[in-house]
Amino acid sequence: MGLLLVGVGWWVARLEDWHSYAPAGGQSGAEATGTLTEKPSGLIRWLTTVDHKDVGLLYGVFALVSFAWGGIAVLLMRTELVTPPVDLLGANFYNALMTTHGITMLFLFGTPILASISNYLIPLLIGADDMAFPRINAIAFWLLPPAALLIWGGVLLGPFVGDVSGAQTAWTMYPPLSVEQANPGVDLMLLGLHLSGVSATMGAINFIATIIAERGEDVGWENLDLFSWTVLVQSGQILFSFPLLGSALVMLLLDRNFGTAFFAVEGGGPLLWQHLFWFFGHPEVYILVLPPMGLVSLILPRFAGRKLFGFKFVVYSTLALGVLSFGVWAHHMFATGIDPRVRASFMAVSIAIAVPSAVKTFNWITTMWNGRVRLTAPMLFCVGFVANFIVGGVTGVFEAAIPVDLVLHDTYHVVAHFHYVIMGGIAFAVFAAVYYWFPLYTGRWYQRTLAKWHFWLSMVGTNVTFFPMILLGYGGMPRRYAGYDLTVGPAAYFADLHQVATLGVYLLALGQLVFLWNVVQSWLEGPRVEDPDPWSLEEDGLKTKEWAWFERKVETALADGGESGEEE
């Protein structure tokens, strides 16, 4: 891996012009004469492109494939949990699915889908021609497919290679289990995670350079859009947290394969891994949630007919979350026996970090208050984000209190809290963004009725899935178990709640199938967008730069003889 990175660095250093789209070695004849060249067509275009919009679409397709992988895994897991005995998948395969689901959704769906939206839109939002380093941008994406194959390698190779199977470490990879598990699938997963971290770090450097150095002359810090603000803070968090994760992964690989003792009892101890992992792991939650907060802060006011209430305070709260997220990692370790004084300080910061999130929530609600609300699909998903985020945030405050956490630690209450934020929050903001900018990147309209079906199936499915898990946590149901005992607690209590949660998962899956059909069918055959201001933002003074770019694109297409009428 080190030799590969050195080779990539040597090759990158030889490139003379980062912003040139010609092959390395000089300008093309077309560039030298000041004319533009056509992009190559077909597969060659997608394999060689450095256009930020194309790279954004590549990230999006990759993220959707990963979302499908993680979603199928969780459907199988929830089906196993319909009945108490482990009678469908087997405990080992269940554990492998649980591990691949968690790592896929966090590292191969969550971060890439946000990179997709950021790549496509940030240069348009800030008036830049492209990302600061287009080739690095493309390299950052192309590291992800091999990372995914490595992460999924154990599951993919298991049926064909006898000694290999899916990693069964959970996404936290706690030693000594992750060290003593003699399975090459674990090594493949660790290498894939390391590669995905390199990709995320390269992307973060690029976003920071782009937002700081490539803004248009009329875009200052005082009027930089909130999505760009959140991506800037997110990128700073990635620079401080992902290299630490990479170092910890290397130490874990050395323990597994070279007999070192970084996380052995006679060495650093298993708690060292927890400190290193959660110093990355809790900022990772905000790495995933800050850009969706920025999306909601950008999209929601457009359909409330007024500017975002308290713009500066939303920016300040974003910066506060970026800083405070590095000071709360040990609240994941309240049950490990750490010094009570240290534990109390982490409890205080964990409760305090709820304040910046509450500032954003109240600003979103106040923006809608007495506004001219239009319940389009993007707005519905923004409102759903706010509702789900409140549930996820309040349950998180409960867990930040040491006495409550000691009771609820490692139960389904933690699963519910986390998924209300991840699925109920992050995914909803991403869906809002997809529908809001669908006319911009396709030039067509989606089916509005199907989009609303997607929202209601997702909203109902999210709450039917995860609210029973809150009750399961209060009942004492441990997480990560493939089976459960009906003799614990009230009769059939666990079984009933698991069955309701499984019904919710199937509703969620149905909603995502509706989404997939709507996006693909509308992209291919949807009616063309005639109005360069499709959401009527101009009348409220809320039109942003990307829609001005879209207007120029539409006018150019019409001037060149493009189609202007709707296609049914």
HELIX and SHEET records of a PDB file:
HELIX    1   1 GLY A    2  ALA A   13  1                                  12    
HELIX    2   2 GLY A   29  ALA A   32  1                                   4    
HELIX    3   3 GLY A   42  THR A   48  1                                   7    
HELIX    4   4 HIS A   52  GLU A   80  1                                  29    
HELIX    5   5 ALA A   91  ILE A  103  1                                  13    
HELIX    6   6 THR A  104  GLY A  110  3                                   7    
HELIX    7   7 THR A  111  ILE A  126  1                                  16    
HELIX    8   8 PRO A  134  TRP A  142  1                                   9    
HELIX    9   9 LEU A  144  ILE A  151  1                                   8    
HELIX   10  10 GLY A  153  LEU A  157  1                                   5    
HELIX   11  11 LEU A  177  GLU A  180  1                                   4    
HELIX   12  12 PRO A  184  ALA A  213  1                                  30    
HELIX   13  13 TRP A  221  ASN A  223  5                                   3    
HELIX   14  14 LEU A  226  PHE A  258  1                                  33    
HELIX   15  15 PRO A  270  ALA A  304  1                                  35    
HELIX   16  16 PHE A  311  LEU A  324  1                                  14    
HELIX   17  17 SER A  325  GLY A  327  5                                   3    
HELIX   18  18 TRP A  329  THR A  336  5                                   8    
HELIX   19  19 PRO A  340  ALA A  352  1                                  13    
HELIX   20  20 ALA A  354  MET A  368  1                                  15    
HELIX   21  21 ALA A  377  ALA A  400  1                                  24    
HELIX   22  22 ILE A  402  LEU A  408  1                                   7    
HELIX   23  23 TYR A  412  VAL A  421  1                                  10    
HELIX   24  24 ILE A  422  ALA A  427  3                                   6    
HELIX   25  25 PHE A  428  TYR A  436  1                                   9    
HELIX   26  26 PHE A  438  THR A  442  1                                   5    
HELIX   27  27 ARG A  448  TYR A  474  1                                  27    
HELIX   28  28 TYR A  493  GLU A  525  1                                  33    
HELIX   29  29 GLU A  538  ASP A  540  5                                   3    
HELIX   30  30 LYS A  545  ALA A  559  1                                  15    
END                                                                             
